[in-house]
Amino acid sequence: MKLRGLHVALTMATLGLAFINPLTGGVAALVLGIVTGFVGGHIVLTRIGPHGRVAPVARIYAALGWPVRTSS
């Protein structure tokens, strides 16, 4: 629920920014989309494990200093 609330707050802030300055809002939306996708990918890999076909993606996270450790 916390993650959902954060996502809604970021969406509303980006929408407000887009009404004030569309170019800045567009850039902010792009950056937030990339960041939230990256964080979400890490959460999914933590839950399913870094094995099989997703192992190359897990190695990317490890190379960036954020290794995937499975949740227990």
N, C-alpha and C positions, 0 to 999 in steps of 0.2 A: 504493500500500500504506500509505503514511503516513496518508493521509486516511481509509482504511478503519479503521486502528488507532485513530485519534483518535475516529472515530465509535463504535467499540465501547467505548472507554474512557468516553466521555460517556454512552452508553447504560447502562453498568453503574453509573456514578456516580448517574445519575438514578434508576435502579431502587433502588439502596441508599437514596437520599434518600426515595423514595416509601415504602419500608418503615418508615423512621424517622418521617417526617411526611408523610402522604399529600397534604395541601393544598400544602405547599411543593414536593413532588415533582411534582405536577400543574402548578404554575406554572413550575417549572424545565423540565419537558418541553415546555410550550407555547413558552417563550422559546427554548429550544434548537432546537426544530423550525423556528421562524421564522428564526432566525439561520442555521442550516445550509441551509435552503431558499434563503435570499437569497444565501449564498456559493456554493452549488451552481449557482444560476441564473447567477451571474456567470461561473463556470467554463464552463458550457455555452455561453453567449453568446461567450466568448472563443474557443472552439473552432469554432463555426459561423459567427461573424461577425454584426455588428449590422445586418443587411440584411433587407429584405422585411418579413414579418409580425411579426418580433420587434423591429423598429426602435423602436416605442413603449416597449418594456420597456428597451431599451438607453438610451433618453433618460431614463428614470427613474433608472437607475444614474448617468448623467452628471450629472443634477440633484442627486444626493446626494453628488457629489464623487468618484465611483468609476467613471470612464468605462471603457467596454469597448474594449479594444484587441485586435485579432485576433492570435493567436499565429502565428509564422512558422516 
